[in-house]
Amino acid sequence: MAVTGFSYRQALEHVEDAGDECRDRSEDVWELDLSILTDAGLRVREAPAAAYRPGAAADRLDRSRG
């Protein structure tokens, strides 16, 4: 809000709109070309199964805390 000058209500609406757009985009099947990384010698890990993804970030964070 400090950067954009949004009121609290405007900021809340903006976040809700972004969530809606994310959900809409998540309905599509996406293919990500990571060849620029693999061609540079980096190893790309397999993504978690779709059913596990919503909690994957939180689980990883919990594990990193020890």
Helices and strands as residue ranges (DSSP letters): H 8-26, H 35-38, H 53-64
